[in-house]
Amino acid sequence: MYPIVRSPSCGGHSQQVSTCVRHRPRGRIAAVLGALVVLAAMVAATPRAMADPELNVSAPGDPSPAASSVGPIDGPSLDGQGTPPTVHPANGATVGIAMPIVIDFSAPITDQAAAEQAIHISSDPPVPGKFYWMSDSQVRWRPFDFWPAHTVINIDAAGTTSSFSTGDALVAMADDATHQMTITRNGDVEQTFPISMGKPGHDTPNGTHYVQGKSPDVVMDSATYGVPNTSPDGYRVHVQLAVRFDNSGNFVHSAPWSVADQGERNVSHGCINVSPSDAKWFYDNFGAGDPIVVTNSVGSYTQDDGAQDWQL
């Protein structure tokens, strides 16, 4: 879980702690390229656009990690510095079906195609997907559609391995036309909540989002994005049971002050307001990687904040 600081969109600045990327001098590019050429030749025979099956995949629901564990293995590293890349999700993790794979290198990668060829992602059943680069030292991979529920995914990123699993297919559909959130688990409707989303000018953007983190208590402060607390559109409030679904300050959270509006109209600054009891259920059931899909709102999620995986 990432710590929550403050939310700018719904009041305050939201910050995600992630792996630090240490940039190394570009004078080492030759070493990088040399390692990549060797690795590309080693793996060229294996397609990388699909998470394909392996013989040693753990059975779904088995809480024990697969045979390989996180850590360096013999052989050249992608950055040529003897430092293997880091991989998320971590070995043994259980995540939601919208969680992307994130691989951070300790130096910029100049030959991205060769780097992709040096990364092996497998699952049973096979799941098609794609690579995309968030920076010159971070590549991500996600399936074209959501991961299947209860699937074991294995990663071998030229020196670092990880095996993680998906849990139930828990999906929240927030429909701005009906002001309702419909939650399904493994295809069956489990909950329907009345909601209030972003009011005009603060519209909750359409798109597929996923849980980034959550906190039992968050300070939302409009002053953090330039709107004084004393202005007509300003606020400073403690919000409880906050589940963050982007890195620009939007949460699903308890909003007792807007219960009368929930199911009727939009009154928030971009967050999804639910009642205290519904917020408790949502907080207890939704975790990292579980998708929240917003439909029939205004605009799309275009923030370049590291949470736009499903818009790419």
C-alpha positions as semicolon CSV with decimal commas, in nm:
position;residue;x (nm);y (nm);z (nm)
1;M;0,000;0,000;0,000
2;Y;0,124;0,347;-0,080
3;P;0,104;0,614;0,191
4;I;-0,147;0,890;0,133
5;V;-0,040;1,247;0,208
6;R;-0,296;1,485;0,069
7;S;-0,535;1,510;-0,223
8;P;-0,524;1,799;-0,471
9;S;-0,831;1,710;-0,676
10;C;-1,065;1,634;-0,390
11;G;-0,868;1,847;-0,149
12;G;-0,497;1,800;-0,088
13;H;-0,190;1,646;-0,246
14;S;-0,181;1,270;-0,296
15;Q;0,164;1,120;-0,309
16;Q;0,270;0,767;-0,403
17;V;0,597;0,630;-0,274
18;S;0,760;0,413;-0,537
19;T;1,100;0,269;-0,618
20;C;1,364;0,539;-0,657
21;V;1,538;0,535;-0,996
22;R;1,906;0,617;-0,979
23;H;2,029;0,757;-1,307
24;R;2,383;0,667;-1,405
25;P;2,612;0,858;-1,642
26;R;2,536;0,806;-2,006
27;G;2,901;0,726;-2,062
28;R;2,803;0,371;-1,974
29;I;2,564;0,339;-2,268
30;A;2,807;0,108;-2,448
31;A;2,798;-0,136;-2,157
32;V;2,419;-0,118;-2,152
33;L;2,393;-0,194;-2,522
34;G;2,641;-0,479;-2,499
35;A;2,445;-0,650;-2,224
36;L;2,120;-0,599;-2,409
37;V;2,251;-0,753;-2,731
38;V;2,360;-1,065;-2,541
39;L;2,027;-1,090;-2,363
40;A;1,825;-1,029;-2,679
41;A;2,006;-1,316;-2,851
42;M;1,933;-1,546;-2,556
43;V;1,560;-1,483;-2,562
44;A;1,487;-1,400;-2,926
45;A;1,314;-1,733;-2,981
46;T;1,040;-1,659;-2,727
47;P;0,750;-1,418;-2,806
48;R;0,707;-1,149;-2,543
49;A;0,369;-1,001;-2,634
50;M;0,186;-1,263;-2,430
51;A;0,200;-1,397;-2,079
52;D;0,249;-1,757;-2,183
53;P;0,222;-2,080;-1,979
54;E;0,508;-2,237;-1,790
55;L;0,530;-2,588;-1,651
56;N;0,603;-2,475;-1,295
57;V;0,304;-2,243;-1,245
58;S;0,153;-2,282;-0,898
59;A;-0,211;-2,389;-0,878
60;P;-0,464;-2,106;-0,842
61;G;-0,533;-2,028;-0,479
62;D;-0,200;-2,172;-0,359
63;P;-0,065;-1,907;-0,118
64;S;0,294;-2,030;-0,149
65;P;0,521;-1,854;-0,403
66;A;0,642;-2,026;-0,717
67;A;0,978;-2,203;-0,725
68;S;1,179;-1,892;-0,813
69;S;1,190;-1,604;-0,568
70;V;1,277;-1,238;-0,598
71;G;1,648;-1,175;-0,629
72;P;1,943;-1,174;-0,868
73;I;2,026;-1,474;-1,084
74;D;2,348;-1,556;-1,267
75;G;2,396;-1,378;-1,595
76;P;2,424;-1,023;-1,731
77;S;2,194;-0,750;-1,605
78;L;2,001;-0,515;-1,831
79;D;2,179;-0,203;-1,713
80;G;2,529;-0,349;-1,741
81;Q;2,611;-0,235;-1,389
82;G;2,560;-0,565;-1,208
83;T;2,240;-0,430;-1,051
84;P;1,927;-0,624;-1,145
85;P;1,606;-0,432;-1,210
86;T;1,330;-0,418;-0,950
87;V;0,988;-0,567;-1,015
88;H;0,639;-0,489;-0,886
89;P;0,414;-0,664;-0,781
90;A;0,644;-0,826;-0,530
91;N;0,695;-1,196;-0,506
92;G;0,404;-1,366;-0,329
93;A;0,166;-1,068;-0,360
94;T;-0,204;-1,103;-0,436
95;V;-0,343;-0,813;-0,637
96;G;-0,649;-0,699;-0,830
97;I;-0,712;-0,790;-1,192
98;A;-0,615;-0,444;-1,326
99;M;-0,268;-0,436;-1,171
100;P;0,013;-0,367;-1,422
101;I;0,365;-0,508;-1,397
102;V;0,624;-0,236;-1,325
103;I;0,996;-0,289;-1,391
104;D;1,247;-0,023;-1,282
105;F;1,604;-0,020;-1,411
106;S;1,894;0,144;-1,228
107;A;2,006;0,328;-1,542
108;P;1,839;0,462;-1,858
109;I;1,773;0,202;-2,127
110;T;1,869;0,311;-2,478
111;D;1,754;0,002;-2,668
112;Q;1,402;-0,045;-2,535
113;A;1,305;-0,314;-2,786
114;A;1,598;-0,530;-2,676
115;A;1,508;-0,471;-2,313
116;E;1,155;-0,593;-2,376
117;Q;1,294;-0,907;-2,539
118;A;1,496;-0,973;-2,223
119;I;1,183;-0,977;-2,005
120;H;0,982;-1,297;-1,978
121;I;0,624;-1,286;-1,845
122;S;0,422;-1,605;-1,822
123;S;0,086;-1,719;-1,691
124;D;-0,156;-2,007;-1,725
125;P;-0,382;-1,945;-1,909
126;P;-0,181;-1,730;-2,152
127;V;-0,281;-1,363;-2,137
128;P;-0,203;-1,124;-2,428
129;G;-0,080;-0,777;-2,341
130;K;0,173;-0,506;-2,420
131;F;0,479;-0,317;-2,298
132;Y;0,477;0,061;-2,256
133;W;0,747;0,291;-2,121
134;M;0,673;0,548;-1,849
135;S;1,032;0,682;-1,857
136;D;1,367;0,578;-2,004
137;S;1,428;0,365;-1,694
138;Q;1,081;0,222;-1,627
139;V;0,881;-0,016;-1,845
140;R;0,539;-0,156;-1,764
141;W;0,334;-0,445;-1,901
142;R;-0,038;-0,497;-1,874
143;P;-0,287;-0,733;-2,035
144;F;-0,512;-0,593;-2,307
145;D;-0,807;-0,688;-2,088
146;F;-0,806;-0,757;-1,717
147;W;-0,611;-1,050;-1,577
148;P;-0,828;-1,358;-1,515
149;A;-0,918;-1,413;-1,150
150;H;-0,697;-1,644;-0,945
151;T;-0,414;-1,654;-1,197
152;V;-0,045;-1,698;-1,113
153;I;0,186;-1,468;-1,311
154;N;0,563;-1,525;-1,328
155;I;0,817;-1,257;-1,422
156;D;1,183;-1,300;-1,514
157;A;1,341;-0,961;-1,582
158;A;1,703;-1,056;-1,655
159;G;1,818;-1,084;-1,299
160;T;1,501;-1,041;-1,097
161;T;1,213;-1,286;-1,072
162;S;0,872;-1,258;-0,910
163;S;0,560;-1,470;-0,892
164;F;0,233;-1,304;-0,790
165;S;-0,136;-1,391;-0,809
166;T;-0,465;-1,221;-0,879
167;G;-0,754;-1,254;-0,639
168;D;-1,125;-1,238;-0,715
169;A;-1,235;-1,038;-1,019
170;L;-1,368;-0,746;-0,813
171;V;-1,485;-0,461;-1,041
172;A;-1,659;-0,131;-0,955
173;M;-1,857;0,035;-1,237
174;A;-1,940;0,399;-1,155
175;D;-2,211;0,525;-1,392
176;D;-2,256;0,902;-1,396
177;A;-2,584;0,870;-1,589
178;T;-2,751;0,679;-1,305
179;H;-2,535;0,800;-1,013
180;Q;-2,491;0,438;-0,913
181;M;-2,188;0,219;-0,853
182;T;-2,237;-0,148;-0,939
183;I;-1,982;-0,388;-0,792
184;T;-1,935;-0,736;-0,932
185;R;-1,732;-1,022;-0,795
186;N;-1,634;-1,288;-1,047
187;G;-1,913;-1,167;-1,275
188;D;-2,194;-1,161;-1,017
189;V;-2,342;-0,838;-0,881
190;E;-2,252;-0,811;-0,514
191;Q;-2,331;-0,447;-0,425
192;T;-2,502;-0,140;-0,572
193;F;-2,422;0,195;-0,410
194;P;-2,572;0,540;-0,476
195;I;-2,285;0,779;-0,549
196;S;-2,208;1,144;-0,611
197;M;-1,915;1,223;-0,838
198;G;-1,744;1,542;-0,956
199;K;-1,964;1,844;-1,012
200;P;-1,938;2,045;-1,337
201;G;-1,586;2,179;-1,372
202;H;-1,454;1,905;-1,143
203;D;-1,589;1,609;-1,339
204;T;-1,466;1,263;-1,245
205;P;-1,294;1,152;-1,568
206;N;-1,415;0,856;-1,770
207;G;-1,185;0,559;-1,798
208;T;-1,052;0,250;-1,628
209;H;-0,877;0,332;-1,303
210;Y;-0,743;0,097;-1,038
211;V;-0,681;0,114;-0,665
212;Q;-0,343;0,273;-0,590
213;G;-0,369;0,271;-0,212
214;K;-0,598;0,354;0,077
215;S;-0,599;0,529;0,411
216;P;-0,846;0,540;0,702
217;D;-0,808;0,918;0,729
218;V;-0,700;1,181;0,474
219;V;-0,680;1,561;0,499
220;M;-0,826;1,718;0,187
221;D;-0,719;2,079;0,150
222;S;-0,798;2,299;-0,151
223;A;-0,508;2,530;-0,060
224;T;-0,265;2,264;-0,181
225;Y;-0,371;2,336;-0,539
226;G;-0,411;2,711;-0,507
227;V;-0,772;2,754;-0,386
228;P;-0,785;2,924;-0,043
229;N;-0,987;2,743;0,223
230;T;-1,196;3,059;0,271
231;S;-1,298;3,093;-0,094
232;P;-1,647;2,983;-0,208
233;D;-1,496;2,670;-0,369
234;G;-1,241;2,608;-0,095
235;Y;-1,235;2,345;0,177
236;R;-1,025;2,168;0,437
237;V;-1,177;1,848;0,570
238;H;-1,080;1,514;0,721
239;V;-1,214;1,234;0,504
240;Q;-1,245;0,880;0,632
241;L;-1,212;0,543;0,458
242;A;-1,043;0,684;0,147
243;V;-0,952;0,450;-0,140
244;R;-0,731;0,626;-0,396
245;F;-0,776;0,544;-0,765
246;D;-0,531;0,785;-0,929
247;N;-0,228;0,995;-0,838
248;S;-0,405;1,328;-0,890
249;G;-0,616;1,322;-0,575
250;N;-0,931;1,123;-0,653
251;F;-1,071;0,875;-0,403
252;V;-1,378;0,668;-0,327
253;H;-1,451;0,782;0,028
254;S;-1,706;0,826;0,302
255;A;-1,906;1,148;0,258
256;P;-2,183;1,174;0,521
257;W;-2,243;1,538;0,420
258;S;-2,358;1,439;0,069
259;V;-2,577;1,137;0,144
260;A;-2,886;1,327;0,027
261;D;-2,712;1,397;-0,306
262;Q;-2,584;1,044;-0,361
263;G;-2,783;0,873;-0,632
264;E;-2,923;1,212;-0,743
265;R;-2,655;1,464;-0,845
266;N;-2,282;1,537;-0,849
267;V;-2,143;1,764;-0,577
268;S;-1,779;1,658;-0,520
269;H;-1,452;1,801;-0,648
270;G;-1,377;1,483;-0,845
271;C;-1,392;1,211;-0,582
272;I;-1,664;0,945;-0,568
273;N;-1,877;1,010;-0,259
274;V;-2,050;0,718;-0,088
275;S;-2,227;0,678;0,246
276;P;-2,028;0,583;0,557
277;S;-2,162;0,226;0,558
278;D;-2,094;0,179;0,186
279;A;-1,748;0,332;0,229
280;K;-1,672;0,078;0,503
281;W;-1,765;-0,212;0,275
282;F;-1,565;-0,069;-0,014
283;Y;-1,260;-0,002;0,203
284;D;-1,266;-0,352;0,349
285;N;-1,306;-0,530;0,014
286;F;-1,110;-0,329;-0,245
287;G;-0,732;-0,343;-0,258
288;A;-0,436;-0,265;-0,480
289;G;-0,507;-0,331;-0,846
290;D;-0,886;-0,369;-0,820
291;P;-1,045;-0,174;-1,111
292;I;-1,283;0,121;-1,083
293;V;-1,440;0,203;-1,421
294;V;-1,607;0,544;-1,467
295;T;-1,862;0,578;-1,749
296;N;-2,099;0,847;-1,885
297;S;-1,905;1,131;-1,721
298;V;-1,730;1,423;-1,892
299;G;-1,379;1,391;-2,038
300;S;-1,119;1,120;-2,007
301;Y;-0,835;1,057;-1,767
302;T;-0,532;1,219;-1,934
303;Q;-0,311;1,301;-1,635
304;D;0,049;1,191;-1,683
305;D;0,082;1,093;-1,318
306;G;0,183;0,727;-1,335
307;A;-0,172;0,595;-1,288
308;Q;-0,289;0,622;-1,649
309;D;-0,199;0,263;-1,741
310;W;-0,542;0,170;-1,878
311;Q;-0,562;0,484;-2,093
312;L;-0,239;0,392;-2,277
